């Protein structure tokens, strides 16, 4: 069989396919979109814009922890004079990655911030968008598909925000939190690659966070003290980013931290 290649650019992502053998409104001028990790039900659908597989699933206690932290961060951001929208309102909400990035865009968010936890202290990290970041796997049509991030300006803002976030989280967590890349290769049910799907398809600068827990993390949950440190770092990083953003016409006060 011959090999057929097709490519198209939609928004910030380029989708390349190769044959396999055989609403939010009323946002303030300076708003962050908060994305509590994981979905209320297991999903395995394809993004209608880029074609990337949007696989997501419930992950035990992580879902409740992420939503609790997101709500606390929202309250701090709003108390400082900025806007915040939650991209998921309840643990059992069924909200796809496309739904989430569309809500962030509809709210005119300056940045999106994903909140996740994972086992192991060395799991704490911040993952920015990068030009050339990608996911690859079998598309809805059975063809091998690669979706690549290509928005230079959005990636630059994501990396700037991520650096601020990593610095703030390092102080709050009393450990170094790096800005780095993430590998999805070899993970069952997921496309391979190095960029979270939500970051890949977002036109908003995105900052994807993992908090590594010594005693739990992920489905096992994190402690009250860990949630407090994580929330402190996220809040400080977001406020630093919003205050420094040229899109924020009126800077809020960071005195509420």
Secondary structure as GFF3:
##gff-version 3
##sequence-region A 1 257
A	DSSP	beta_strand	5	10	.	.	.	ID=ss1
A	DSSP	beta_strand	13	18	.	.	.	ID=ss2
A	DSSP	beta_strand	31	36	.	.	.	ID=ss3
A	DSSP	beta_strand	43	46	.	.	.	ID=ss4
A	DSSP	beta_strand	53	56	.	.	.	ID=ss5
A	DSSP	alpha_helix	61	79	.	.	.	ID=ss6
A	DSSP	beta_strand	83	86	.	.	.	ID=ss7
A	DSSP	alpha_helix	97	106	.	.	.	ID=ss8
A	DSSP	beta_strand	111	119	.	.	.	ID=ss9
A	DSSP	three_ten_helix	121	123	.	.	.	ID=ss10
A	DSSP	beta_strand	125	128	.	.	.	ID=ss11
A	DSSP	beta_strand	134	138	.	.	.	ID=ss12
A	DSSP	beta_strand	144	149	.	.	.	ID=ss13
A	DSSP	alpha_helix	152	173	.	.	.	ID=ss14
A	DSSP	beta_strand	178	180	.	.	.	ID=ss15
A	DSSP	beta_strand	192	193	.	.	.	ID=ss16
A	DSSP	alpha_helix	197	201	.	.	.	ID=ss17
A	DSSP	beta_strand	206	213	.	.	.	ID=ss18
A	DSSP	three_ten_helix	218	220	.	.	.	ID=ss19
A	DSSP	alpha_helix	224	244	.	.	.	ID=ss20
###
